[in-house]
């Protein structure tokens, strides 16, 4: 999972935190990219539907948040994550609430890897 956020949850992030744009092509200021083994998805809100549709690299599915029939990222994960799967993300860029929600939904064993 690659969110738009930086380690301060800033509205505008610096170049160092532009991984989502680099991996997906989408340059909007709000969105979360989920890369799976054979598929990739980008969740963004209505402000960016047109922009995302134009910018996303081939093979990435646009998930239009708030639209009927489109699951939230957490709902999608509950439908697609298998018992032995790994959910990876930069812990500095995810909100504490999101991690707590993941932990609650999946009863996760959280592994922390720290590189200095």
N, CA, C and O atoms as CSV, one atom per row, in Angstrom:
chain,resi,resn,atom,element,x,y,z
A,1,UNK,N,N,0.843,-1.172,0.000
A,1,UNK,CA,C,0.000,0.000,0.000
A,1,UNK,C,C,0.881,1.224,0.000
A,1,UNK,O,O,1.851,1.314,0.752
A,2,UNK,N,N,0.528,2.170,-0.859
A,2,UNK,CA,C,1.303,3.395,-0.968
A,2,UNK,C,C,0.334,4.578,-0.921
A,2,UNK,O,O,-0.355,4.859,-1.901
A,3,UNK,N,N,0.284,5.269,0.220
A,3,UNK,CA,C,-0.599,6.430,0.319
A,3,UNK,C,C,0.075,7.685,-0.226
A,3,UNK,O,O,1.235,7.660,-0.637
A,4,UNK,N,N,-0.667,8.765,-0.219
A,4,UNK,CA,C,-0.136,10.062,-0.615
A,4,UNK,C,C,0.632,10.704,0.521
A,4,UNK,O,O,1.469,11.574,0.282
A,5,UNK,N,N,0.371,10.298,1.735
A,5,UNK,CA,C,0.816,11.005,2.925
A,5,UNK,C,C,2.313,10.942,3.184
A,5,UNK,O,O,3.027,10.077,2.676
A,6,UNK,N,N,2.764,11.909,4.007
A,6,UNK,CA,C,4.117,11.876,4.543
A,6,UNK,C,C,4.023,11.536,6.025
A,6,UNK,O,O,2.951,11.182,6.517
A,7,UNK,N,N,5.127,11.640,6.728
A,7,UNK,CA,C,5.122,11.240,8.133
A,7,UNK,C,C,4.449,12.243,9.066
A,7,UNK,O,O,4.377,12.016,10.273
A,8,UNK,N,N,3.955,13.355,8.511
A,8,UNK,CA,C,3.214,14.338,9.314
A,8,UNK,C,C,1.769,14.475,8.840
A,8,UNK,O,O,1.041,15.347,9.315
A,9,UNK,N,N,1.355,13.626,7.915
A,9,UNK,CA,C,0.013,13.681,7.330
A,9,UNK,C,C,-0.261,15.054,6.723
A,9,UNK,O,O,-1.372,15.574,6.831
A,10,UNK,N,N,0.749,15.634,6.089
A,10,UNK,CA,C,0.639,16.955,5.472
A,10,UNK,C,C,-0.286,16.930,4.267
A,10,UNK,O,O,-0.447,15.899,3.614
A,11,UNK,N,N,-0.882,18.061,3.984
A,11,UNK,CA,C,-1.758,18.159,2.820
A,11,UNK,C,C,-0.951,18.097,1.530
A,11,UNK,O,O,-1.382,17.473,0.561
A,12,UNK,N,N,0.201,18.730,1.507
A,12,UNK,CA,C,1.094,18.693,0.361
A,12,UNK,C,C,2.389,18.034,0.812
A,12,UNK,O,O,2.979,18.431,1.817
A,13,UNK,N,N,2.827,17.027,0.068
A,13,UNK,CA,C,4.011,16.286,0.474
A,13,UNK,C,C,5.195,16.617,-0.425
A,13,UNK,O,O,5.026,16.957,-1.597
A,14,UNK,N,N,6.391,16.514,0.139
A,14,UNK,CA,C,7.615,16.778,-0.613
A,14,UNK,C,C,7.945,15.658,-1.575
A,14,UNK,O,O,7.310,14.604,-1.577
A,15,UNK,N,N,8.948,15.909,-2.388
A,15,UNK,CA,C,9.352,14.944,-3.413
A,15,UNK,C,C,9.697,13.573,-2.836
A,15,UNK,O,O,9.434,12.552,-3.471
A,16,UNK,N,N,10.274,13.541,-1.659
A,16,UNK,CA,C,10.671,12.280,-1.029
A,16,UNK,C,C,9.482,11.336,-0.860
A,16,UNK,O,O,9.650,10.117,-0.899
A,17,UNK,N,N,8.291,11.887,-0.675
A,17,UNK,CA,C,7.091,11.080,-0.417
A,17,UNK,C,C,6.224,10.905,-1.659
A,17,UNK,O,O,5.029,10.643,-1.526
A,18,UNK,N,N,6.770,11.037,-2.835
A,18,UNK,CA,C,6.007,10.930,-4.074
A,18,UNK,C,C,6.013,9.512,-4.665
A,18,UNK,O,O,5.868,9.346,-5.876
A,19,UNK,N,N,6.175,8.516,-3.834
A,19,UNK,CA,C,6.236,7.134,-4.321
A,19,UNK,C,C,4.965,6.737,-5.058
A,19,UNK,O,O,5.029,6.069,-6.090
A,20,UNK,N,N,3.809,7.144,-4.536
A,20,UNK,CA,C,2.558,6.778,-5.186
A,20,UNK,C,C,2.493,7.328,-6.610
A,20,UNK,O,O,2.074,6.623,-7.529
A,21,UNK,N,N,2.900,8.570,-6.796
A,21,UNK,CA,C,2.903,9.173,-8.134
A,21,UNK,C,C,3.898,8.453,-9.042
A,21,UNK,O,O,3.601,8.193,-10.208
A,22,UNK,N,N,5.062,8.134,-8.516
A,22,UNK,CA,C,6.091,7.444,-9.291
A,22,UNK,C,C,5.612,6.065,-9.744
A,22,UNK,O,O,5.827,5.678,-10.893
A,23,UNK,N,N,4.973,5.337,-8.859
A,23,UNK,CA,C,4.543,3.970,-9.173
A,23,UNK,C,C,3.285,3.907,-10.033
A,23,UNK,O,O,3.100,2.952,-10.787
A,24,UNK,N,N,2.417,4.919,-9.928
A,24,UNK,CA,C,1.124,4.849,-10.610
A,24,UNK,C,C,0.956,5.826,-11.766
A,24,UNK,O,O,0.138,5.598,-12.658
A,25,UNK,N,N,1.723,6.910,-11.757
A,25,UNK,CA,C,1.536,7.966,-12.749
A,25,UNK,C,C,0.573,9.040,-12.292
A,25,UNK,O,O,0.536,10.125,-12.874
A,26,UNK,N,N,-0.203,8.761,-11.263
A,26,UNK,CA,C,-1.215,9.703,-10.763
A,26,UNK,C,C,-0.557,10.758,-9.879
A,26,UNK,O,O,0.076,10.431,-8.876
A,27,UNK,N,N,-0.714,12.042,-10.265
A,27,UNK,CA,C,-0.050,13.137,-9.563
A,27,UNK,C,C,-0.968,13.941,-8.654
A,27,UNK,O,O,-0.526,14.926,-8.063
A,28,UNK,N,N,-2.220,13.555,-8.526
A,28,UNK,CA,C,-3.135,14.266,-7.643
A,28,UNK,C,C,-2.685,14.207,-6.197
A,28,UNK,O,O,-1.840,13.387,-5.839
A,29,UNK,N,N,-3.247,15.077,-5.360
A,29,UNK,CA,C,-2.784,15.183,-3.978
A,29,UNK,C,C,-3.507,14.247,-3.015
A,29,UNK,O,O,-3.263,14.311,-1.810
A,30,UNK,N,N,-4.383,13.385,-3.507
A,30,UNK,CA,C,-5.096,12.462,-2.619
A,30,UNK,C,C,-5.319,11.131,-3.338
A,30,UNK,O,O,-5.890,11.086,-4.428
A,31,UNK,N,N,-4.863,10.068,-2.718
A,31,UNK,CA,C,-5.072,8.747,-3.290
A,31,UNK,C,C,-4.199,7.721,-2.609
A,31,UNK,O,O,-3.160,8.049,-2.035
A,32,UNK,N,N,-4.629,6.478,-2.677
A,32,UNK,CA,C,-3.853,5.372,-2.122
A,32,UNK,C,C,-3.746,4.284,-3.178
A,32,UNK,O,O,-4.745,3.849,-3.749
A,33,UNK,N,N,-2.534,3.860,-3.420
A,33,UNK,CA,C,-2.250,2.809,-4.391
A,33,UNK,C,C,-2.091,1.484,-3.655
A,33,UNK,O,O,-1.391,1.403,-2.646
A,34,UNK,N,N,-2.737,0.464,-4.163
A,34,UNK,CA,C,-2.584,-0.890,-3.648
A,34,UNK,C,C,-2.024,-1.736,-4.779
A,34,UNK,O,O,-2.651,-1.885,-5.828
A,35,UNK,N,N,-0.844,-2.286,-4.557
A,35,UNK,CA,C,-0.204,-3.142,-5.556
A,35,UNK,C,C,-0.255,-4.564,-5.034
A,35,UNK,O,O,0.248,-4.863,-3.951
A,36,UNK,N,N,-0.863,-5.428,-5.811
A,36,UNK,CA,C,-0.967,-6.833,-5.445
A,36,UNK,C,C,-0.079,-7.641,-6.388
A,36,UNK,O,O,0.583,-7.072,-7.256
A,37,UNK,N,N,-0.063,-8.933,-6.226
A,37,UNK,CA,C,0.792,-9.799,-7.039
A,37,UNK,C,C,0.561,-9.590,-8.542
A,37,UNK,O,O,1.518,-9.459,-9.305
A,38,UNK,N,N,-0.706,-9.560,-8.962
A,38,UNK,CA,C,-1.017,-9.472,-10.386
A,38,UNK,C,C,-1.904,-8.293,-10.756
A,38,UNK,O,O,-2.293,-8.148,-11.915
A,39,UNK,N,N,-2.228,-7.447,-9.776
A,39,UNK,CA,C,-3.150,-6.344,-10.028
A,39,UNK,C,C,-2.718,-5.128,-9.219
A,39,UNK,O,O,-1.966,-5.238,-8.250
A,40,UNK,N,N,-3.211,-3.964,-9.642
A,40,UNK,CA,C,-2.970,-2.739,-8.876
A,40,UNK,C,C,-4.228,-1.875,-8.950
A,40,UNK,O,O,-4.941,-1.874,-9.954
A,41,UNK,N,N,-4.484,-1.143,-7.873
A,41,UNK,CA,C,-5.684,-0.325,-7.747
A,41,UNK,C,C,-5.305,1.012,-7.128
A,41,UNK,O,O,-4.392,1.098,-6.308
A,42,UNK,N,N,-6.020,2.049,-7.533
A,42,UNK,CA,C,-5.837,3.364,-6.932
A,42,UNK,C,C,-7.173,3.891,-6.453
A,42,UNK,O,O,-8.118,4.017,-7.232
A,43,UNK,N,N,-7.249,4.202,-5.156
A,43,UNK,CA,C,-8.434,4.818,-4.578
A,43,UNK,C,C,-8.215,6.316,-4.531
A,43,UNK,O,O,-7.199,6.785,-4.017
A,44,UNK,N,N,-9.169,7.071,-5.069
A,44,UNK,CA,C,-9.144,8.525,-4.956
A,44,UNK,C,C,-10.574,9.036,-4.942
A,44,UNK,O,O,-11.515,8.312,-5.269
A,45,UNK,N,N,-10.719,10.292,-4.557
A,45,UNK,CA,C,-12.065,10.851,-4.441
A,45,UNK,C,C,-12.476,11.603,-5.707
A,45,UNK,O,O,-11.698,11.736,-6.651
A,46,UNK,N,N,-13.710,12.089,-5.702
A,46,UNK,CA,C,-14.320,12.698,-6.870
A,46,UNK,C,C,-13.580,13.873,-7.464
A,46,UNK,O,O,-13.751,14.169,-8.647
A,47,UNK,N,N,-12.769,14.546,-6.687
A,47,UNK,CA,C,-11.991,15.668,-7.222
A,47,UNK,C,C,-11.007,15.208,-8.287
A,47,UNK,O,O,-10.582,16.007,-9.122
A,48,UNK,N,N,-10.640,13.926,-8.267
A,48,UNK,CA,C,-9.544,13.445,-9.111
A,48,UNK,C,C,-9.921,12.339,-10.079
A,48,UNK,O,O,-9.035,11.753,-10.701
A,49,UNK,N,N,-11.204,12.032,-10.230
A,49,UNK,CA,C,-11.592,10.929,-11.110
A,49,UNK,C,C,-11.084,11.134,-12.533
A,49,UNK,O,O,-10.499,10.219,-13.112
A,50,UNK,N,N,-11.292,12.297,-13.097
A,50,UNK,CA,C,-10.891,12.566,-14.481
A,50,UNK,C,C,-9.370,12.558,-14.608
A,50,UNK,O,O,-8.818,11.942,-15.520
A,51,UNK,N,N,-8.699,13.247,-13.684
A,51,UNK,CA,C,-7.235,13.303,-13.711
A,51,UNK,C,C,-6.629,11.910,-13.581
A,51,UNK,O,O,-5.722,11.548,-14.331
A,52,UNK,N,N,-7.129,11.136,-12.636
A,52,UNK,CA,C,-6.589,9.790,-12.429
A,52,UNK,C,C,-6.807,8.920,-13.661
A,52,UNK,O,O,-5.914,8.169,-14.054
A,53,UNK,N,N,-7.974,9.012,-14.267
A,53,UNK,CA,C,-8.259,8.207,-15.461
A,53,UNK,C,C,-7.280,8.535,-16.588
A,53,UNK,O,O,-6.925,7.657,-17.375
A,54,UNK,N,N,-6.848,9.777,-16.668
A,54,UNK,CA,C,-5.896,10.185,-17.706
A,54,UNK,C,C,-4.460,9.807,-17.368
A,54,UNK,O,O,-3.683,9.469,-18.261
A,55,UNK,N,N,-4.099,9.861,-16.085
A,55,UNK,CA,C,-2.703,9.712,-15.696
A,55,UNK,C,C,-2.275,8.294,-15.312
A,55,UNK,O,O,-1.100,7.954,-15.447
A,56,UNK,N,N,-3.189,7.476,-14.844
A,56,UNK,CA,C,-2.805,6.155,-14.352
A,56,UNK,C,C,-2.127,5.316,-15.427
A,56,UNK,O,O,-2.545,5.300,-16.585
A,57,UNK,N,N,-1.084,4.630,-15.020
A,57,UNK,CA,C,-0.415,3.709,-15.930
A,57,UNK,C,C,-1.363,2.568,-16.281
A,57,UNK,O,O,-2.258,2.227,-15.508
A,58,UNK,N,N,-1.155,1.986,-17.457
A,58,UNK,CA,C,-1.960,0.844,-17.889
A,58,UNK,C,C,-1.891,-0.266,-16.846
A,58,UNK,O,O,-0.837,-0.526,-16.266
A,59,UNK,N,N,-3.015,-0.907,-16.620
A,59,UNK,CA,C,-3.075,-2.024,-15.701
A,59,UNK,C,C,-3.458,-1.655,-14.283
A,59,UNK,O,O,-3.630,-2.539,-13.444
A,60,UNK,N,N,-3.598,-0.357,-13.994
A,60,UNK,CA,C,-4.021,0.079,-12.665
A,60,UNK,C,C,-5.498,0.447,-12.737
A,60,UNK,O,O,-5.903,1.271,-13.556
A,61,UNK,N,N,-6.286,-0.162,-11.885
A,61,UNK,CA,C,-7.724,0.069,-11.860
A,61,UNK,C,C,-8.048,1.246,-10.954
A,61,UNK,O,O,-7.593,1.300,-9.812
A,62,UNK,N,N,-8.829,2.181,-11.458
A,62,UNK,CA,C,-9.267,3.334,-10.672
A,62,UNK,C,C,-10.457,2.939,-9.815
A,62,UNK,O,O,-11.469,2.453,-10.320
A,63,UNK,N,N,-10.323,3.152,-8.523
A,63,UNK,CA,C,-11.391,2.871,-7.568
A,63,UNK,C,C,-11.971,4.222,-7.146
A,63,UNK,O,O,-11.350,4.962,-6.382
A,64,UNK,N,N,-13.151,4.530,-7.644
A,64,UNK,CA,C,-13.778,5.834,-7.411
A,64,UNK,C,C,-14.479,5.849,-6.056
A,64,UNK,O,O,-15.608,5.381,-5.906
A,65,UNK,N,N,-13.771,6.401,-5.083
A,65,UNK,CA,C,-14.279,6.426,-3.714
A,65,UNK,C,C,-15.646,7.106,-3.640
A,65,UNK,O,O,-15.893,8.119,-4.294
A,66,UNK,N,N,-16.520,6.525,-2.831
A,66,UNK,CA,C,-17.844,7.100,-2.623
A,66,UNK,C,C,-18.862,6.726,-3.675
A,66,UNK,O,O,-20.033,7.082,-3.544
A,67,UNK,N,N,-18.457,6.023,-4.709
A,67,UNK,CA,C,-19.378,5.623,-5.763
A,67,UNK,C,C,-20.011,4.280,-5.413
A,67,UNK,O,O,-19.382,3.419,-4.799
A,68,UNK,N,N,-21.259,4.122,-5.814
A,68,UNK,CA,C,-21.988,2.897,-5.535
A,68,UNK,C,C,-21.232,1.688,-6.101
A,68,UNK,O,O,-20.788,1.697,-7.249
A,69,UNK,N,N,-21.101,0.662,-5.276
A,69,UNK,CA,C,-20.452,-0.568,-5.704
A,69,UNK,C,C,-18.939,-0.574,-5.581
A,69,UNK,O,O,-18.299,-1.586,-5.869
A,70,UNK,N,N,-18.355,0.547,-5.156
A,70,UNK,CA,C,-16.904,0.613,-5.007
A,70,UNK,C,C,-16.558,0.432,-3.533
A,70,UNK,O,O,-16.919,1.265,-2.701
A,71,UNK,N,N,-15.861,-0.651,-3.211
A,71,UNK,CA,C,-15.520,-0.880,-1.802
A,71,UNK,C,C,-14.449,0.106,-1.328
A,71,UNK,O,O,-13.650,0.606,-2.119
A,72,UNK,N,N,-14.454,0.367,-0.036
A,72,UNK,CA,C,-13.353,1.129,0.536
A,72,UNK,C,C,-12.101,0.258,0.477
A,72,UNK,O,O,-12.185,-0.939,0.200
A,73,UNK,N,N,-10.970,0.846,0.734
A,73,UNK,CA,C,-9.733,0.073,0.743
A,73,UNK,C,C,-9.803,-1.042,1.780
A,73,UNK,O,O,-9.407,-2.173,1.498
A,74,UNK,N,N,-10.298,-0.741,2.965
A,74,UNK,CA,C,-10.409,-1.775,4.003
A,74,UNK,C,C,-11.381,-2.879,3.595
A,74,UNK,O,O,-11.104,-4.059,3.809
A,75,UNK,N,N,-12.506,-2.508,3.015
A,75,UNK,CA,C,-13.460,-3.527,2.545
A,75,UNK,C,C,-12.815,-4.399,1.474
A,75,UNK,O,O,-12.973,-5.620,1.484
A,76,UNK,N,N,-12.096,-3.778,0.558
A,76,UNK,CA,C,-11.426,-4.514,-0.507
A,76,UNK,C,C,-10.421,-5.500,0.078
A,76,UNK,O,O,-10.352,-6.655,-0.344
A,77,UNK,N,N,-9.642,-5.036,1.054
A,77,UNK,CA,C,-8.658,-5.917,1.677
A,77,UNK,C,C,-9.325,-7.106,2.350
A,77,UNK,O,O,-8.827,-8.228,2.254
A,78,UNK,N,N,-10.448,-6.877,3.033
A,78,UNK,CA,C,-11.127,-7.997,3.703
A,78,UNK,C,C,-11.635,-9.022,2.692
A,78,UNK,O,O,-11.750,-10.204,3.015
A,79,UNK,N,N,-11.938,-8.580,1.481
A,79,UNK,CA,C,-12.438,-9.480,0.448
A,79,UNK,C,C,-11.322,-10.216,-0.292
A,79,UNK,O,O,-11.560,-11.279,-0.866
A,80,UNK,N,N,-10.103,-9.663,-0.285
A,80,UNK,CA,C,-9.040,-10.212,-1.128
A,80,UNK,C,C,-7.817,-10.755,-0.400
A,80,UNK,O,O,-7.045,-11.509,-0.995
A,81,UNK,N,N,-7.618,-10.406,0.843
A,81,UNK,CA,C,-6.432,-10.859,1.560
A,81,UNK,C,C,-6.667,-12.261,2.108
A,81,UNK,O,O,-7.673,-12.533,2.763
A,82,UNK,N,N,-5.716,-13.137,1.824
A,82,UNK,CA,C,-5.757,-14.514,2.314
A,82,UNK,C,C,-4.946,-14.614,3.602
A,82,UNK,O,O,-4.188,-13.705,3.938
A,83,UNK,N,N,-5.107,-15.705,4.309
A,83,UNK,CA,C,-4.505,-15.872,5.629
A,83,UNK,C,C,-2.988,-15.668,5.646
A,83,UNK,O,O,-2.471,-15.046,6.574
A,84,UNK,N,N,-2.275,-16.166,4.663
A,84,UNK,CA,C,-0.812,-16.069,4.672
A,84,UNK,C,C,-0.273,-14.872,3.888
A,84,UNK,O,O,0.941,-14.745,3.730
A,85,UNK,N,N,-1.139,-14.001,3.399
A,85,UNK,CA,C,-0.700,-12.828,2.649
A,85,UNK,C,C,0.016,-11.825,3.549
A,85,UNK,O,O,-0.153,-11.825,4.768
A,86,UNK,N,N,0.798,-10.995,2.932
A,86,UNK,CA,C,1.515,-9.941,3.634
A,86,UNK,C,C,0.973,-8.601,3.158
A,86,UNK,O,O,0.850,-8.363,1.956
A,87,UNK,N,N,0.652,-7.731,4.102
A,87,UNK,CA,C,0.242,-6.368,3.787
A,87,UNK,C,C,1.414,-5.482,4.177
A,87,UNK,O,O,1.770,-5.396,5.353
A,88,UNK,N,N,2.006,-4.831,3.204
A,88,UNK,CA,C,3.197,-4.026,3.457
A,88,UNK,C,C,2.916,-2.555,3.186
A,88,UNK,O,O,2.208,-2.199,2.244
A,89,UNK,N,N,3.488,-1.715,4.035
A,89,UNK,CA,C,3.379,-0.263,3.863
A,89,UNK,C,C,4.448,0.404,4.708
A,89,UNK,O,O,5.015,-0.205,5.614
A,90,UNK,N,N,4.711,1.650,4.401
A,90,UNK,CA,C,5.645,2.450,5.186
A,90,UNK,C,C,4.897,2.938,6.414
A,90,UNK,O,O,3.999,3.773,6.303
A,91,UNK,N,N,5.252,2.435,7.563
A,91,UNK,CA,C,4.562,2.773,8.798
A,91,UNK,C,C,4.595,4.246,9.151
A,91,UNK,O,O,3.764,4.712,9.930
A,92,UNK,N,N,5.542,4.990,8.592
A,92,UNK,CA,C,5.603,6.422,8.862
A,92,UNK,C,C,4.555,7.200,8.067
A,92,UNK,O,O,4.254,8.348,8.396
A,93,UNK,N,N,4.008,6.593,7.040
A,93,UNK,CA,C,3.059,7.329,6.195
A,93,UNK,C,C,1.608,6.898,6.373
A,93,UNK,O,O,0.712,7.510,5.791
A,94,UNK,N,N,1.361,5.873,7.155
A,94,UNK,CA,C,-0.008,5.430,7.406
A,94,UNK,C,C,-0.485,6.003,8.732
A,94,UNK,O,O,0.299,6.161,9.668
A,95,UNK,N,N,-1.753,6.308,8.805
A,95,UNK,CA,C,-2.279,6.823,10.069
A,95,UNK,C,C,-2.373,5.700,11.089
A,95,UNK,O,O,-2.529,4.529,10.742
A,96,UNK,N,N,-2.276,6.075,12.325
A,96,UNK,CA,C,-2.414,5.105,13.407
A,96,UNK,C,C,-3.778,4.432,13.335
A,96,UNK,O,O,-3.888,3.227,13.562
A,97,UNK,N,N,-4.821,5.202,13.020
A,97,UNK,CA,C,-6.169,4.644,12.943
A,97,UNK,C,C,-6.260,3.564,11.874
A,97,UNK,O,O,-6.901,2.535,12.089
A,98,UNK,N,N,-5.628,3.784,10.726
A,98,UNK,CA,C,-5.658,2.790,9.664
A,98,UNK,C,C,-4.994,1.494,10.127
A,98,UNK,O,O,-5.512,0.406,9.878
A,99,UNK,N,N,-3.863,1.609,10.792
A,99,UNK,CA,C,-3.160,0.423,11.282
A,99,UNK,C,C,-4.007,-0.288,12.336
A,99,UNK,O,O,-4.074,-1.517,12.342
A,100,UNK,N,N,-4.647,0.461,13.219
A,100,UNK,CA,C,-5.522,-0.155,14.221
A,100,UNK,C,C,-6.703,-0.860,13.562
A,100,UNK,O,O,-7.108,-1.937,14.000
A,101,UNK,N,N,-7.255,-0.257,12.513
A,101,UNK,CA,C,-8.352,-0.887,11.772
A,101,UNK,C,C,-7.891,-2.195,11.123
A,101,UNK,O,O,-8.598,-3.201,11.175
A,102,UNK,N,N,-6.711,-2.175,10.516
A,102,UNK,CA,C,-6.166,-3.401,9.927
A,102,UNK,C,C,-5.980,-4.473,10.989
A,102,UNK,O,O,-6.349,-5.632,10.796
A,103,UNK,N,N,-5.413,-4.072,12.093
A,103,UNK,CA,C,-5.169,-5.012,13.179
A,103,UNK,C,C,-6.472,-5.633,13.684
A,103,UNK,O,O,-6.545,-6.835,13.942
A,104,UNK,N,N,-7.480,-4.804,13.816
A,104,UNK,CA,C,-8.784,-5.275,14.286
A,104,UNK,C,C,-9.434,-6.219,13.278
A,104,UNK,O,O,-9.932,-7.283,13.645
A,105,UNK,N,N,-9.425,-5.829,12.029
A,105,UNK,CA,C,-10.079,-6.625,10.986
A,105,UNK,C,C,-9.381,-7.971,10.791
A,105,UNK,O,O,-10.037,-9.006,10.676
A,106,UNK,N,N,-8.082,-7.950,10.755
A,106,UNK,CA,C,-7.340,-9.164,10.430
A,106,UNK,C,C,-6.717,-9.844,11.633
A,106,UNK,O,O,-6.090,-10.894,11.497
A,107,UNK,N,N,-6.883,-9.256,12.810
A,107,UNK,CA,C,-6.235,-9.800,14.009
A,107,UNK,C,C,-4.761,-10.062,13.704
A,107,UNK,O,O,-4.239,-11.158,13.905
A,108,UNK,N,N,-4.122,-9.012,13.214
A,108,UNK,CA,C,-2.775,-9.104,12.682
A,108,UNK,C,C,-1.701,-9.258,13.740
A,108,UNK,O,O,-1.821,-8.816,14.883
A,109,UNK,N,N,-0.680,-9.893,13.302
A,109,UNK,CA,C,0.581,-9.846,14.032
A,109,UNK,C,C,1.393,-8.785,13.294
A,109,UNK,O,O,1.790,-8.983,12.146
A,110,UNK,N,N,1.634,-7.662,13.961
A,110,UNK,CA,C,2.344,-6.567,13.335
A,110,UNK,C,C,3.841,-6.787,13.487
A,110,UNK,O,O,4.350,-6.942,14.597
A,111,UNK,N,N,4.538,-6.800,12.356
A,111,UNK,CA,C,5.989,-6.908,12.364
A,111,UNK,C,C,6.534,-5.539,12.016
A,111,UNK,O,O,6.102,-4.920,11.044
A,112,UNK,N,N,7.463,-5.077,12.793
A,112,UNK,CA,C,8.094,-3.802,12.513
A,112,UNK,C,C,9.523,-4.051,12.038
A,112,UNK,O,O,10.298,-4.746,12.696
A,113,UNK,N,N,9.850,-3.484,10.909
A,113,UNK,CA,C,11.220,-3.532,10.412
A,113,UNK,C,C,11.746,-2.121,10.428
A,113,UNK,O,O,11.131,-1.216,9.864
A,114,UNK,N,N,12.870,-1.928,11.063
A,114,UNK,CA,C,13.448,-0.596,11.162
A,114,UNK,C,C,14.831,-0.636,10.541
A,114,UNK,O,O,15.661,-1.476,10.886
A,115,UNK,N,N,15.066,0.286,9.620
A,115,UNK,CA,C,16.382,0.424,9.026
A,115,UNK,C,C,16.961,1.754,9.450
A,115,UNK,O,O,16.286,2.782,9.409
A,116,UNK,N,N,18.205,1.728,9.852
A,116,UNK,CA,C,18.873,2.965,10.278
A,116,UNK,C,C,19.958,3.300,9.287
A,116,UNK,O,O,20.652,4.304,9.447
